[in-house]
Amino acid sequence: MSQLRSLYMLLHEDFREVIKSKDVDLQIKQIVRRHSALSDLLIEMSDAFGAIFTIHVLFLSVTICFYGIAARINARLEDLNNFLISVITAVNIYNCCRHGQLVTDSAVDVATVAYDSVWEDLSCKHMKIILLAILRSQQASYIRSMKCSEISLKTFITIMNMTWSFISLVTKLYQD
């Protein structure tokens, strides 16, 4: 995911430099083609890694819930060691979600960078092309997990909130 983010950052630089080029028409067409290819690549990444991420999240949730409940009820040292493994898995999920968020932010920032370039000095034809690229970039493109949830920090927070709620519920049931 970090390579995709790097490609978006290079696209940002291309939008900044397009006005300075000698052949603006060719440069703009190449930039728009690259932007379209990156958007398609983002969708392909969703298809490739969506199932893996879903399995990883399910494993994390079940593991944290199981060991969290066991640690709260039994309070044995072995359960705390297993809970530490769950925390390490949570850090792995966090990194996946963080990189997904960074890719999404870079994709949305294309609109800002294109707008901040001196595109109003171009011909009407080129202005329309850049305006279409700006409009397309304003809609957030997420890497999706099984086409149902996006891989972002918001997803990580939701996963951890649900896991903690489940642990609290089961703990409360066993304590009463």
C-alpha positions in Angstrom: 0.0 0.0 0.0 2.9 2.4 0.7 4.0 2.0 -3.0 0.6 3.0 -4.2 0.8 6.0 -1.9 4.2 6.9 -3.4 2.7 6.7 -6.9 0.0 9.1 -5.8 2.6 11.5 -4.4 4.4 11.4 -7.7 1.1 12.2 -9.4 0.9 15.2 -7.1 4.3 16.4 -8.3 3.2 15.9 -11.9 0.2 18.1 -11.4 2.4 20.8 -9.9 4.8 20.7 -12.8 2.4 20.3 -15.7 2.2 24.1 -16.3 6.0 24.4 -16.7 6.2 21.8 -19.4 6.6 22.6 -23.1 4.0 20.2 -24.3 1.1 20.8 -21.9 -1.4 18.8 -24.0 0.6 15.6 -24.0 1.5 16.0 -20.3 -2.1 16.5 -19.1 -3.2 13.5 -21.1 -0.5 11.3 -19.5 -1.3 12.6 -16.0 -5.0 11.8 -16.5 -4.1 8.4 -17.8 -1.9 7.8 -14.8 -4.6 9.0 -12.4 -7.1 6.6 -14.0 -4.6 3.7 -13.8 -3.9 4.4 -10.1 -7.6 4.5 -9.4 -8.0 1.1 -11.2 -5.0 -0.2 -9.2 -6.7 0.8 -6.0 -9.8 -1.2 -6.9 -7.6 -4.2 -7.9 -5.8 -4.0 -4.5 -9.2 -4.2 -2.9 -10.0 -7.4 -4.8 -6.6 -8.9 -4.0 -6.3 -8.1 -0.3 -9.9 -7.8 0.8 -10.4 -11.5 1.8 -7.0 -11.7 3.5 -7.8 -8.6 5.5 -11.3 -9.9 6.5 -9.8 -13.2 7.7 -7.1 -11.3 9.6 -9.8 -9.0 11.3 -12.0 -12.0 12.2 -9.0 -13.8 13.7 -8.0 -10.7 15.7 -11.5 -10.1 17.1 -12.0 -13.7 18.1 -8.5 -13.9 19.6 -8.8 -10.7 21.6 -12.2 -11.6 22.8 -11.3 -15.1 23.8 -8.1 -14.2 25.6 -9.5 -11.0 27.0 -12.4 -12.8 28.6 -10.1 -15.5 29.9 -7.7 -13.0 31.4 -10.5 -11.0 33.1 -12.2 -14.1 34.5 -9.2 -16.3 35.5 -6.5 -13.7 35.9 -3.8 -16.3 35.3 -0.4 -15.4 33.9 -0.8 -17.7 30.9 -3.9 -15.8 29.8 -2.1 -12.5 30.0 0.7 -13.8 27.8 -1.9 -14.9 25.2 -3.6 -11.5 25.5 -0.2 -9.9 24.7 -0.2 -12.0 21.4 -3.6 -10.5 20.7 -2.3 -7.0 21.2 0.5 -7.7 18.8 -2.1 -8.8 16.2 -4.0 -5.6 16.9 -0.9 -3.6 16.1 -0.6 -5.5 12.8 -4.3 -4.6 11.9 -3.6 -1.0 12.9 -0.7 -0.8 10.5 -2.9 -2.2 7.7 -5.6 0.3 8.5 -3.2 3.2 8.8 -1.6 2.5 5.4 -5.1 2.1 3.9 -6.0 5.5 5.3 -2.7 7.1 4.0 -3.5 5.8 0.5 -7.0 7.2 0.6 -5.7 10.5 1.9 -3.2 10.7 -1.0 -5.9 9.8 -3.5 -8.1 12.6 -2.2 -5.2 15.1 -2.1 -4.9 14.8 -5.8 -7.9 17.1 -6.1 -6.3 19.7 -3.8 -2.9 19.6 -5.6 -4.5 19.9 -9.0 -6.6 22.8 -7.9 -3.6 24.5 -6.3 -1.6 24.3 -9.6 -1.9 27.2 -12.0 -4.5 25.5 -14.1 -6.5 28.7 -14.7 -3.7 29.9 -17.0 -4.2 27.0 -19.4 -6.5 26.9 -22.4 -10.2 26.1 -21.9 -9.7 22.5 -23.2 -7.0 21.8 -20.7 -8.9 23.5 -17.9 -11.9 21.2 -18.5 -9.6 18.1 -18.4 -8.0 19.2 -15.1 -11.5 20.1 -13.7 -12.7 16.6 -14.5 -9.6 15.1 -12.7 -10.4 17.3 -9.7 -14.0 16.2 -9.6 -13.0 12.5 -9.9 -10.4 12.9 -7.1 -12.8 14.5 -4.6 -14.6 11.2 -4.1 -12.7 9.2 -1.6 -11.4 5.9 -3.0 -10.9 3.3 -0.3 -9.3 -0.1 -0.4 -12.2 -2.3 0.6 -12.4 -5.5 2.5 -14.7 -7.9 0.7 -16.4 -4.9 -0.8 -18.3 -4.2 2.4 -16.0 -2.2 4.6 -13.1 0.2 3.9 -9.6 -0.3 5.2 -9.1 2.9 7.2 -8.5 4.1 10.7 -12.2 4.5 11.2 -12.6 0.7 10.6 -9.8 0.0 13.1 -11.6 2.0 15.7 -14.9 0.3 15.0 -13.2 -3.1 15.3 -11.6 -2.3 18.6 -14.8 -0.7 20.0 -16.9 -3.8 19.1 -14.3 -6.1 20.6 -14.1 -4.1 23.8 -17.9 -4.0 24.0 -18.1 -7.8 23.7 -15.4 -8.3 26.3 -17.2 -6.0 28.7 -20.6 -7.7 28.1 -19.2 -11.2 28.8 -17.2 -10.0 31.8 -20.3 -8.4 33.2 -22.3 -11.6 32.7 -19.7 -13.7 34.5 -19.2 -11.3 37.4 -22.9 -11.2 38.2 
